[in-house]
Structure formats: C-alpha cells, structure tokens
Amino acid sequence: MPAPVIGITPDITRESAAHGLTTRLALNLDYAEAIAHAGGIPVVLPPVLEPARFLENLDGILLTGGGDIAPYRYDAPTIHPATYGISDVRDEFEIALVHAALNADVPLLAICRGLQVLNVALGGTLIQHIPDQIDGALNHRQQELSIPSGEPAHPVTIRPDSHLARIVGTTHLMVNSYHHQAVAELAPPLLPTATAPDGVIEAAEIPGATFVLAVQWHPERLFQHYPAHHALFAALIETAQSRAARRATVVEQK
Ligand code: MN
C-alpha cells in the first residue's frame, strides 16, 4: 500500500538576503514530523502552481499556522493595530487551495490560521484581536502566561456527535493556544465543533465531507505526548490512504 502524500502549506515571507530582497518559505518542522509519525509522506507546497496541479499528486492537505489573513478578504473595514504578518501571496494560494481541495474532496486538516483560512475562503469573518472584542476572554496566547511550550493551556468542550469527538474520543480536551484572532461568523457549511470556556470557536468541520477538519490549537506541538492530538494526524492519514490507493490504481492503468 502506498503511503499517503500530504501537502503542507508553508509560511511565505519577503526577506533581505545577500543577493537582495527575496521570497522565502518557512515551516516549523513539527508539522512534518507529525505527518511522518502518523505514516504519511510530508511535502511542502510552494505557491508556484495552480492548487489543482498539486492535488493530482497529493492525498491530503495540512493547512498550517502563521500570520494573520488580510482583513479586506473578509470585508473588515479597518485593520486592527495588532493584526500582523500579512502575506497576500500566502492568503491567495491557501484560499485557492481550500476551494480546490473541497471541490476534489481531498482530505483537509487545518491548524490555527488554517481554521481561519478555511472560514474566510468560505465567506466567514474573523475577530481581529480577541482581547479587544470579547469581554472576559481567556488569554489565548499561552506564551504570555507561564505555560510551557508543548503543554496544553485551556480546555475545550467538543460537540458529542462531531467527527472531531469520534477522532479524539472525548468531549472535554485540554489544548494549547497560540492565537490572538478567532472565528467571528462561521461560514456554512462549516459546523462549530469545539469551544473554549469564553465562547471562542476552537474547532470546525464540514459534516458530510470525507474529511474537512479544523482546529484553532496546535496538535503538532502535542502529538508526541498526548494521544488525542496524535489521533488527528492519524485520522487524516487513514482517510488519505484510500485516495492514495485509488491514485496508485490510476497510475498502473496508464
Ligand atoms: Mn485558544
């Protein structure tokens, strides 16, 4: 059986290098480690081809965390001063990738910014800065608290009849938290599947899709020690396996 190939979206930055200003890709290795550990082949997707071209050669997609989405993409009239790290190239590539993946029913796991990209791609909106827009919000940036990296920070309550609940095997889960933005209006057909105690949407999925699952936390920083977080990657790989088998059959017939 061929191992499923999972495309991972990198961060895209403009940086000065010895030869001048250049566009660079960056990826925290733990995303790739989590995919490899679950039995997938991780590959990084540079924004140089139409997403559909990539999808012909992929069995699943992992949308990663990163900077904020340009607020005009969800029709926000202003940019909050705390909004940072906007990359138009990345926004455009990932939004197009979401549409292509949904059209082709390619399994999709979206993490942190990935949940926000999925929501914006489908017409939803974002809270630009949680502390200014939710009274009594938790601090969702655990780096500002004394919670070590690699440890969970706050609980989430999971909808019992969700795909997420089936995967993690519980309706109460401790998660880590490295975000200052969150979903405001969730776009249909996304269904909210987990919330923090302050009401922040922490997960969403598309009921009826083969596998479209998004979380606001970072399971790639927890998977080594917490089986419920590893289970997210294992479920993606398991679902991607049938697409990998189909693709192998098509190649043999050619
Ligand atoms: Mn959080």
Residues whose N, C-alpha, C, O or C-beta is under 5 A from the ligand:
A	BS01	MN	H140 N176 S177
